[in-house]
């Protein structure tokens, strides 16, 4: 037996979510690479006041973490894998990040301009 009163809100929700999915595909993308337990580039400039997609590529064989207190982000990237991290829109400024598993070397900063 069909329940139209349940199906209608679900369809409305799915339709409402589609524009958000399309917007995510239109975000500016920037790549950070982890190699030898270091972020490359160590300084990455992104546009201020714009949501962006960071693609974090880990070329090391061991896991690392993208962590930033200022960005309120903490995400593990497995060795030989990549992750997406969405940030912003950010006010102009400097936003440090680090790899929690190799804090002495895996350091970087996003510069929003």
PyMOL commands that set and color helices and strands:
alter all, ss='L'
color gray80, all
select helices_A, chain A and resi 4-25+100-102
alter helices_A, ss='H'
color red, helices_A
select strands_A, chain A and resi 28-35+38-40+43-46+52-58+64-68+73-77+82-87+93-98+107-112
alter strands_A, ss='S'
color yellow, strands_A
deselect
rebuild
show_as cartoon
